[in-house]
Amino acid sequence: MAFILQPLKLKGLNFNMKKLVFILVCVVLVSNVTFAQTKFGHINSAELLQAMPDVAKAETDIQAYAKQYQDQLQGMGKEYEKKVQEYQAQEKTMTDAMKEVKVKEIKDLEARIESTNQNAQEKVEKKRQDLLKPILDKADGAIKAVATEKGYDYIFDSSTGALLHAKPSDDIMPFVKAKLGIK
């Protein structure tokens, strides 16, 4: 303890006050013992993932997969630019009906590009999740195994502040719900 205990003069205190002082001293000592038994740890998960060779391979695969869509979108973009330039060059000589047809073609191509771009982003993200999930599960398993082996009660991620591991304990949710009158 950081302070020096002075001898207590309990002669002037009545019995209830002595009991209260005794209880307070016991609570302080018990809380210090309980806190001392809790073991905390931390890890920088971003740094761990960078060190895992599986992540570099997965990122390379994701980039190659994304490049396919990028190439497709670049081709569509060139087609769009060509159609717009043709329209602008021939606009003065076109009939109104022909203008409507060309504008509709350009707008349809814009919509296809937008749809393809959105679809590509979704597919690349799904591919990323599919490739990284086993790696993240492997890292999570290793963190939990080390925590259990070394006796850590809690492991925090120092890169995000998230709790990665907690010692199994009682879930107090039913009690809190009951206290709040929630079923």
C-alpha positions in Angstrom: 0.0 0.0 0.0 1.2 3.5 -0.7 0.4 4.9 2.7 1.7 4.1 6.1 -0.8 2.7 8.5 -0.9 4.6 11.7 -1.9 2.8 14.8 -5.7 3.1 15.2 -6.9 4.6 18.4 -10.2 2.7 18.7 -10.8 3.3 22.5 -13.1 6.3 21.8 -15.1 4.5 19.1 -18.2 2.5 19.9 -18.6 -1.1 18.9 -20.5 -0.4 15.7 -17.8 2.0 14.5 -15.0 -0.5 15.2 -17.0 -3.1 13.2 -17.3 -0.6 10.3 -13.6 0.1 10.3 -12.8 -3.6 10.4 -15.2 -4.3 7.4 -13.7 -1.5 5.4 -10.1 -2.8 6.0 -11.2 -6.3 4.9 -12.9 -5.0 1.8 -9.8 -3.1 0.7 -7.6 -6.1 1.3 -9.9 -8.5 -0.5 -10.3 -6.2 -3.5 -6.5 -5.9 -3.8 -6.0 -9.6 -3.7 -8.8 -10.2 -6.3 -7.4 -7.6 -8.6 -3.9 -9.0 -8.2 -5.1 -12.4 -9.4 -6.5 -11.0 -12.7 -4.0 -11.3 -15.5 -4.2 -8.9 -18.5 -2.4 -9.1 -21.8 -2.4 -7.3 -25.1 -1.4 -7.9 -28.7 -1.3 -5.8 -31.8 -3.4 -7.9 -34.2 -2.5 -5.7 -37.2 1.2 -6.4 -36.6 0.5 -10.1 -36.1 -1.4 -10.3 -39.4 1.4 -8.5 -41.3 3.8 -11.1 -39.9 1.7 -14.1 -41.1 2.8 -15.3 -44.6 -0.7 -16.5 -45.4 -1.9 -12.9 -45.4 0.6 -11.8 -48.1 -0.5 -14.7 -50.3 -4.2 -13.9 -49.8 -3.6 -10.2 -50.6 -1.8 -11.2 -53.8 -4.7 -13.5 -54.8 -7.2 -10.8 -54.0 -5.3 -8.2 -56.1 -5.2 -10.6 -59.1 -8.9 -11.3 -58.7 -9.7 -7.6 -58.6 -7.5 -6.9 -61.6 -9.8 -9.0 -63.8 -12.7 -6.6 -62.9 -10.5 -3.6 -63.2 -9.5 -4.6 -66.8 -13.1 -5.2 -67.7 -14.2 -1.8 -66.3 -11.3 -0.1 -68.2 -12.5 -1.7 -71.4 -16.1 -0.5 -70.7 -14.8 3.0 -69.9 -13.0 3.2 -73.3 -16.1 2.1 -75.1 -18.1 4.8 -73.2 -15.6 7.5 -74.1 -15.7 6.4 -77.8 -19.5 6.5 -77.9 -19.6 10.0 -76.3 -17.0 11.3 -78.7 -18.9 9.8 -81.7 -22.1 11.3 -80.5 -20.5 14.8 -80.0 -18.9 14.6 -83.5 -22.1 13.6 -85.3 -24.7 15.3 -83.2 -25.2 18.2 -85.6 -26.0 15.9 -88.5 -28.2 13.4 -86.6 -32.0 13.5 -86.6 -33.8 13.8 -83.3 -34.7 10.1 -83.4 -31.1 9.1 -84.0 -30.0 11.4 -81.1 -32.5 9.7 -78.8 -31.1 6.3 -79.8 -27.5 7.3 -79.2 -28.2 9.0 -75.9 -30.1 5.9 -74.7 -27.1 3.7 -75.7 -24.7 6.0 -73.8 -27.0 6.0 -70.7 -27.4 2.2 -70.9 -23.7 1.8 -71.0 -23.3 4.2 -68.0 -25.8 2.0 -66.1 -23.9 -1.2 -67.1 -20.6 0.3 -66.0 -22.2 1.4 -62.6 -23.7 -2.1 -62.1 -20.5 -3.9 -63.1 -18.5 -1.7 -60.8 -20.8 -2.3 -57.8 -20.9 -6.1 -58.6 -17.1 -6.2 -58.8 -16.7 -4.4 -55.5 -19.1 -6.9 -53.8 -17.4 -9.9 -55.4 -13.9 -8.7 -54.5 -15.0 -8.0 -50.9 -16.6 -11.5 -50.7 -13.3 -13.0 -52.0 -11.4 -11.1 -49.4 -13.6 -12.4 -46.6 -13.4 -15.9 -48.0 -9.6 -15.9 -48.1 -9.0 -14.0 -44.9 -11.5 -15.8 -42.6 -9.4 -19.0 -42.2 -6.3 -16.9 -41.5 -8.2 -14.7 -38.9 -9.6 -17.8 -37.3 -6.1 -19.3 -37.1 -4.8 -16.2 -35.4 -7.7 -16.0 -33.1 -7.2 -19.7 -32.1 -3.5 -19.1 -31.4 -4.3 -16.0 -29.3 -6.9 -17.9 -27.2 -4.6 -20.9 -26.9 -1.7 -18.7 -25.6 -4.1 -16.9 -23.2 -5.3 -20.2 -21.8 -1.7 -21.7 -21.6 -0.3 -18.6 -19.9 -3.2 -18.0 -17.6 -4.4 -14.7 -19.0 -7.9 -13.7 -18.0 -8.2 -10.9 -20.7 -6.4 -10.2 -23.9 -6.9 -6.8 -25.6 -6.0 -5.8 -29.1 -3.7 -2.8 -28.8 -4.4 -1.8 -32.5 -8.1 -1.4 -31.9 -8.8 -1.6 -28.2 -11.1 -4.7 -28.8 -11.3 -7.5 -26.3 -10.0 -10.6 -28.0 -10.2 -13.1 -25.1 -12.0 -13.2 -21.8 -12.0 -15.9 -19.2 -15.3 -17.7 -19.2 -17.6 -16.2 -16.6 -21.2 -15.9 -15.7 -23.4 -14.0 -18.1 -25.4 -11.6 -16.1 -27.8 -10.6 -19.0 -30.8 -12.5 -17.5 -30.3 -10.7 -14.1 -30.0 -7.3 -15.7 -33.0 -7.9 -17.9 -35.0 -8.9 -14.9 -33.9 -5.8 -13.0 -35.1 -3.7 -15.9 -38.3 -5.6 -16.3 -37.4 -7.0 -19.8 -38.4 -10.5 -20.7 
